[in-house]
Amino acid sequence: MTGDTIFDLASITKVYVTTMVLSLVEEGALGLDEPVATWLPSFADGERTRVTPRRLLTHTSGLPALLSLWTDWPDRRSRVEAILNAPLVRTPGTGFEYSDIGYLTVGLLAERVTGRTLPELVRERVTGPLGLVDTGYLPPADKLPRVAATEYEPAEHRGMVRGEVHDENSWSLGGTVGHAGIFGTASELARLGEMLRCYGALDGVRVLSEETVDQMTRDQLPAGVDPGFRHGLGLRVDDPGFMGPLAGSGAFGHTGFTGTSLVVDRGRELVVVLLTNRVHPSRDWADVSGLRREVAALAAQAHPGGQR
């Protein structure tokens, strides 16, 4: 492993996609509290009309956590239809359900609103402006030597997974979706975190307005909804499960199933990135939760406040 090793960022993809979607909101292409049925007709009936971009980004849409798209539907078209018609598990706005299906919907929504693909949108609105040359969907062949392998699957399935998205739902849809699929390096993920720490601008380039980042990084959950942490738009807030002692002062960030995490603590002027390979060679061999908290504790000790 080297400083420029490229990792499958897994669900940290959601932070990039959220940033892109909020740039569309700033331009007026869609409204945070407008029914997604405006663009996706499958949400035009009953309680589904209460699903909005804000509820998708805060995991309060009522959509289920997962569907086994790669096994239960035969092709991409039927999988997309399954996403768009996924049954609600609760009334939108009444509870928290961390939902990959919700973020798959976010990606489809952005493509429907703009007529562009998700890789184009993320590149034009996030990774391009931030100068992230090693971050994006579908790493090209010339970067494969720098991509960390993720998991060995039986040869009759995928064999050694390397350079293609680990998440099966994302893989079954081509690897370019809203909840997982972006690859990147530690330093480039840190630049995304630093942009958010600095309220939307980095090195003279503004990606989002200060007002948008303020909304993104503060609690958006309805009163009475308490999953054990708070949640902004696409970001967890003060989650001790992976932030350790950095939680409690408005720290925000996200994790990924492959063993990745991002934590931003504005009070300490601190961005903490941890990229691990906990699913290699098997997803059953390691629990990285304790390591995440230990790294957060070391960062808190080294930066008690007022230091970058």
C-alpha positions as CSV (number, residue, x, y, z in Angstrom):
1,M,0.0,0.0,0.0
2,T,1.2,3.5,-0.8
3,G,-0.1,7.0,-0.3
4,D,-1.8,7.0,-3.7
5,T,-3.5,3.6,-3.4
6,I,-7.0,3.8,-4.7
7,F,-9.8,2.3,-2.6
8,D,-13.4,1.4,-3.2
9,L,-15.0,4.1,-1.0
10,A,-18.3,2.2,-0.8
11,S,-21.1,4.2,0.9
12,I,-18.9,7.3,1.1
13,T,-20.1,7.6,-2.5
14,K,-23.2,9.0,-0.9
15,V,-21.3,12.1,0.2
16,Y,-20.2,12.9,-3.3
17,V,-23.7,12.3,-4.7
18,T,-25.3,14.4,-2.0
19,T,-22.9,17.3,-2.9
20,M,-23.8,17.0,-6.5
21,V,-27.5,16.9,-5.9
22,L,-27.3,20.0,-3.6
23,S,-25.6,21.9,-6.4
24,L,-28.6,21.1,-8.5
25,V,-30.9,22.4,-5.7
26,E,-28.8,25.6,-5.6
27,E,-29.5,26.1,-9.3
28,G,-33.2,25.5,-8.9
29,A,-33.2,22.3,-10.9
30,L,-35.1,20.6,-8.1
31,G,-36.4,21.5,-4.7
32,L,-35.4,19.8,-1.4
33,D,-39.0,19.6,-0.3
34,E,-40.6,19.0,-3.6
35,P,-42.2,15.6,-4.2
36,V,-39.9,13.4,-6.2
37,A,-43.0,12.3,-8.1
38,T,-42.5,15.5,-10.1
39,W,-39.8,13.6,-12.0
40,L,-40.4,9.9,-11.0
41,P,-44.0,9.0,-11.7
42,S,-43.8,5.8,-9.6
43,F,-43.9,8.0,-6.5
44,A,-47.2,9.6,-7.5
45,D,-49.6,7.5,-5.4
46,G,-50.6,7.4,-1.7
47,E,-47.9,8.0,0.9
48,R,-45.2,7.8,-1.8
49,T,-46.1,11.4,-2.7
50,R,-44.5,12.4,0.6
51,V,-41.1,11.2,-0.5
52,T,-38.9,14.3,-1.2
53,P,-35.2,14.8,-1.9
54,R,-34.7,15.9,1.7
55,R,-36.2,12.7,3.0
56,L,-34.1,10.6,0.7
57,L,-30.9,12.4,1.8
58,T,-31.7,12.0,5.5
59,H,-32.9,8.4,5.2
60,T,-36.4,9.3,6.4
61,S,-38.1,8.5,3.1
62,G,-39.6,5.3,4.3
63,L,-37.9,3.2,1.6
64,P,-36.3,-0.1,2.6
65,A,-32.7,-0.5,3.5
66,L,-31.9,-3.1,0.8
67,L,-33.2,-5.2,-2.1
68,S,-31.3,-8.2,-3.5
69,L,-31.2,-6.7,-6.9
70,W,-28.4,-8.8,-8.2
71,T,-30.2,-12.1,-7.5
72,D,-33.9,-11.4,-7.6
73,W,-34.1,-9.4,-10.9
74,P,-32.6,-10.6,-14.2
75,D,-31.3,-7.4,-15.9
76,R,-30.6,-3.7,-15.4
77,R,-34.0,-2.5,-16.6
78,S,-35.9,-4.8,-14.2
79,R,-33.6,-3.7,-11.4
80,V,-34.2,0.0,-12.0
81,E,-38.0,-0.7,-12.0
82,A,-37.6,-2.6,-8.7
83,I,-35.9,0.5,-7.2
84,L,-38.5,2.9,-8.4
85,N,-41.3,0.8,-7.2
86,A,-39.8,-0.4,-3.9
87,P,-42.5,-0.6,-1.2
88,L,-42.4,1.8,1.7
89,V,-41.5,0.2,5.1
90,R,-42.9,3.2,7.0
91,T,-44.6,6.5,6.4
92,P,-42.1,9.1,5.0
93,G,-40.8,11.5,7.6
94,T,-41.7,9.3,10.6
95,G,-38.6,7.3,11.2
96,F,-35.0,6.7,10.2
97,E,-34.1,3.7,8.0
98,Y,-30.6,3.8,6.5
99,S,-31.5,3.1,2.9
100,D,-29.3,2.2,0.0
101,I,-32.5,2.0,-2.0
102,G,-33.1,5.6,-1.1
103,Y,-29.8,6.6,-2.5
104,L,-30.2,4.5,-5.6
105,T,-33.3,6.6,-6.1
106,V,-31.4,9.8,-5.5
107,G,-29.0,8.8,-8.4
108,L,-31.8,8.0,-10.7
109,L,-33.5,11.3,-9.8
110,A,-30.4,13.3,-10.6
111,E,-30.1,11.6,-14.0
112,R,-33.8,12.2,-14.8
113,V,-33.7,15.9,-13.8
114,T,-30.5,16.6,-15.8
115,G,-30.5,14.1,-18.6
116,R,-26.9,13.4,-17.7
117,T,-25.2,10.3,-16.3
118,L,-24.1,10.1,-12.7
119,P,-20.4,9.9,-13.5
120,E,-20.7,13.0,-15.6
121,L,-22.6,14.9,-12.9
122,V,-20.2,14.0,-10.1
123,R,-17.1,14.8,-12.3
124,E,-18.5,18.1,-13.5
125,R,-19.8,19.3,-10.1
126,V,-17.6,17.7,-7.5
127,T,-14.4,15.9,-8.4
128,G,-13.5,18.2,-11.3
129,P,-13.8,21.5,-9.4
130,L,-11.8,20.0,-6.5
131,G,-9.1,18.7,-8.8
132,L,-9.6,15.0,-7.8
133,V,-7.9,13.1,-10.6
134,D,-8.0,9.7,-8.9
135,T,-11.6,9.8,-7.7
136,G,-14.6,8.6,-9.6
137,Y,-16.6,5.7,-10.9
138,L,-15.1,2.8,-12.9
139,P,-11.3,3.2,-12.5
140,P,-9.6,3.0,-15.9
141,A,-7.3,0.1,-16.7
142,D,-4.1,2.2,-16.4
143,K,-4.9,2.8,-12.7
144,L,-5.6,-0.8,-11.8
145,P,-2.1,-1.4,-10.4
146,R,-2.9,1.2,-7.7
147,V,-6.4,-0.1,-6.8
148,A,-6.6,-2.2,-3.6
149,A,-8.3,-5.5,-4.0
150,T,-11.4,-5.8,-2.0
151,E,-12.7,-9.4,-1.7
152,Y,-12.1,-12.8,-3.1
153,E,-15.4,-14.4,-4.2
154,P,-15.7,-18.0,-5.5
155,A,-14.4,-18.3,-9.0
156,E,-17.9,-19.1,-10.3
157,H,-19.0,-15.6,-9.2
158,R,-16.5,-12.8,-9.6
159,G,-13.2,-14.2,-8.3
160,M,-10.8,-11.6,-7.0
161,V,-12.7,-8.3,-6.9
162,R,-10.4,-5.5,-7.8
163,G,-11.1,-2.3,-9.7
164,E,-14.9,-3.0,-9.9
165,V,-17.3,-2.0,-7.2
166,H,-17.6,-4.4,-4.3
167,D,-21.3,-3.7,-3.5
168,E,-23.4,-6.3,-5.4
169,N,-26.4,-4.0,-6.1
170,S,-24.1,-1.4,-7.5
171,W,-22.2,-4.0,-9.6
172,S,-25.4,-5.4,-11.0
173,L,-26.3,-1.9,-12.2
174,G,-23.0,-1.2,-13.9
175,G,-21.2,0.4,-10.9
176,T,-22.4,3.9,-11.5
177,V,-25.2,4.5,-9.0
178,G,-26.1,6.7,-6.1
179,H,-25.2,4.6,-3.0
180,A,-21.8,3.0,-3.9
181,G,-19.3,2.8,-6.7
182,I,-16.9,5.7,-6.3
183,F,-13.2,5.0,-5.8
184,G,-10.6,7.4,-4.5
185,T,-7.4,8.0,-2.5
186,A,-7.0,9.1,1.1
187,S,-5.6,12.6,0.2
188,E,-8.4,13.2,-2.3
189,L,-11.1,12.2,0.1
190,A,-9.5,14.5,2.6
191,R,-9.9,17.4,0.1
192,L,-13.7,16.6,-0.1
193,G,-13.8,16.8,3.7
194,E,-11.8,20.0,3.8
195,M,-14.2,21.6,1.3
196,L,-17.1,20.8,3.7
197,R,-15.1,21.9,6.7
198,C,-14.6,25.3,4.9
199,Y,-18.3,25.7,4.1
200,G,-18.2,24.8,0.5
201,A,-15.0,26.4,-0.9
202,L,-11.4,25.2,-1.3
203,D,-8.4,26.8,-2.9
204,G,-10.5,29.6,-4.3
205,V,-13.1,27.3,-5.9
206,R,-16.6,27.3,-4.5
207,V,-18.5,24.0,-4.9
208,L,-21.5,24.8,-2.7
209,S,-22.7,27.9,-0.9
210,E,-22.1,28.4,2.8
211,E,-25.8,28.2,3.5
212,T,-26.1,24.8,1.7
213,V,-23.2,23.3,3.6
214,D,-24.6,24.6,6.8
215,Q,-27.8,22.6,6.1
216,M,-25.9,19.6,4.9
217,T,-23.8,19.4,8.1
218,R,-26.4,20.0,10.8
219,D,-29.2,17.8,12.2
220,Q,-32.1,17.3,9.8
221,L,-34.0,14.5,11.6
222,P,-37.6,15.1,12.6
223,A,-38.3,15.6,16.3
224,G,-38.6,12.4,18.2
225,V,-36.5,10.4,15.7
226,D,-33.4,9.1,17.5
227,P,-31.3,6.4,15.8
228,G,-28.4,7.0,18.3
229,F,-26.9,9.8,16.3
230,R,-28.0,12.8,14.3
231,H,-28.1,13.2,10.6
232,G,-27.7,16.0,8.1
233,L,-28.1,15.9,4.3
234,G,-26.0,12.9,3.3
235,L,-23.9,13.0,6.5
236,R,-24.0,11.6,9.9
237,V,-23.6,14.0,12.8
238,D,-22.0,13.2,16.2
239,D,-22.1,9.4,15.7
240,P,-19.9,7.9,18.5
241,G,-20.0,4.5,16.7
242,F,-17.2,5.6,14.4
243,M,-16.3,9.1,15.5
244,G,-15.4,8.1,19.1
245,P,-14.4,11.2,21.1
246,L,-14.8,13.5,18.1
247,A,-18.6,13.0,18.4
248,G,-20.5,15.5,20.5
249,S,-19.5,18.9,19.1
250,G,-21.1,18.7,15.7
251,A,-18.6,16.5,13.9
252,F,-19.9,15.0,10.7
253,G,-18.9,12.3,8.2
254,H,-19.7,8.9,6.8
255,T,-18.5,5.3,6.6
256,G,-18.3,2.7,3.9
257,F,-18.8,-1.1,4.1
258,T,-15.4,-1.9,2.7
259,G,-13.8,-0.3,5.8
260,T,-13.6,3.4,4.9
261,S,-14.6,6.5,6.9
262,L,-14.5,10.3,6.9
263,V,-14.8,12.5,9.9
264,V,-14.8,16.3,9.9
265,D,-14.4,18.3,13.2
266,R,-14.6,22.0,12.6
267,G,-13.9,22.8,16.2
268,R,-10.5,21.1,16.0
269,E,-10.0,22.2,12.4
270,L,-9.6,18.5,11.6
271,V,-10.4,16.1,8.8
272,V,-9.8,12.4,9.5
273,V,-9.7,9.8,6.7
274,L,-9.4,6.1,7.3
275,L,-9.2,3.8,4.3
276,T,-9.0,0.1,5.2
277,N,-9.6,-3.2,3.3
278,R,-11.7,-5.0,5.9
279,V,-13.5,-7.2,3.3
280,H,-10.3,-8.7,1.9
281,P,-10.1,-11.5,1.5
282,S,-13.5,-12.1,3.1
283,R,-16.2,-9.7,4.5
284,D,-16.5,-12.0,7.6
285,W,-13.0,-11.6,9.0
286,A,-12.9,-8.1,10.5
287,D,-14.9,-5.6,12.4
288,V,-13.4,-2.2,11.8
289,S,-15.6,-0.2,14.3
290,G,-13.1,-0.3,17.1
291,L,-10.2,0.8,14.8
292,R,-12.3,3.7,13.6
293,R,-12.8,4.9,17.2
294,E,-9.2,4.4,18.1
295,V,-8.1,6.5,15.1
296,A,-10.6,9.2,16.1
297,A,-9.2,9.1,19.7
298,L,-5.6,9.6,18.4
299,A,-6.7,12.5,16.2
300,A,-8.6,14.1,19.1
301,Q,-5.5,13.7,21.4
302,A,-3.2,15.2,18.7
303,H,-5.6,18.1,17.9
304,P,-7.3,19.2,21.1
305,G,-8.6,22.3,19.4
306,G,-7.4,25.3,17.3
307,Q,-4.9,23.2,15.4
308,R,-5.2,22.0,11.8
